[in-house]
Amino acid sequence: MVYVAVLANVNGNLPALAKALEKIEEFKESGYDIEKYYILGNVVGLFPYPTEVIEALKDLMKNNRVKIIRGELDQVITASDFHAEGPDYIDSVEYPEHVKKALKYTWEKLGHEGREFLRDLPVYLVDKIGKNDIFGVYGSPLNPLEGKVLPDQPITYYESVMRPVRDYEILLVSSPKYPVNAMTRYGRVVCPGSIGYPPGREHKATFALIDVDTLHTKFVEVDYSKKLVEERIKKEGLPEELIRTLYHGKT
């Protein structure tokens, strides 16, 4: 059987990403044919491994078919002038102060090359898996970067989300952060969950495997060491609020 792996919300969390990719390799060894990978935005953001995450994705791209789109926080990083000497423009963005500090840290760590990698990422994903046309976006079809799709809603809600892209069989979104698999009369809406950003206290790194023929969606959870991330946050002198986000979710 052939699958695609769908990941979202890495948010600069390398330990979580590494465990998810390791788990996918285990699936491959057990007979799963992973045709390609989709990464649905917020590649970087809150946590202190932005350069390492981008290098890990570049390594993944060497031997696999990988499509990556920009997320809301990626967009903030790419919004600076090409010749900007620093990230002070982030002060004007409407985020909590600890999030701004994390984004400034990310801007500095990425350097010109890392920021160019993000700038080269598209905002929309349009592709075909098997015979199925798919549309992917970080936020929502009508607002790709700042839009929000909510989890645990009635089917009529997901029908309204899917309606603008009803020519596609499946809509992939990242913004709920919680897994969503809703079949509507227009098509299927799937959020793979979140790799690096924990939306709740008990959250594990979560991704999705989608059967390219049936669109059957399997959500996979993996444990990773949040302690490693906590120690890195402290080492880099980042705000303690990020540690609370790491363990409890919410910025």
Salt bridges, closest charged atoms under 4 A:
GLU22 OE2 - LYS19 NZ 3.98
GLU25 OE2 - LYS28 NZ 3.24
GLU26 OE1 - LYS23 NZ 3.50
GLU52 OE2 - ARG232 NH2 2.78
GLU55 OE2 - LYS58 NZ 3.78
ASP59 OD1 - LYS62 NZ 3.28
GLU72 OE1 - LYS148 NZ 3.26
ASP91 OD1 - LYS104 NZ 2.63
GLU97 OE2 - LYS100 NZ 3.45
GLU113 OE2 - LYS58 NZ 3.32
GLU116 OE2 - ARG119 NH1 2.72
ASP127 OD2 - LYS36 NZ 2.93
ASP133 OD1 - LYS128 NZ 2.79
GLU159 OE1 - ARG185 NE 3.46
ASP223 OD1 - LYS204 NZ 3.72
GLU230 OE1 - LYS227 NZ 3.63
GLU230 OE2 - LYS234 NZ 3.01
GLU236 OE1 - LYS109 NZ 3.66
GLU236 OE2 - ARG232 NE 3.67
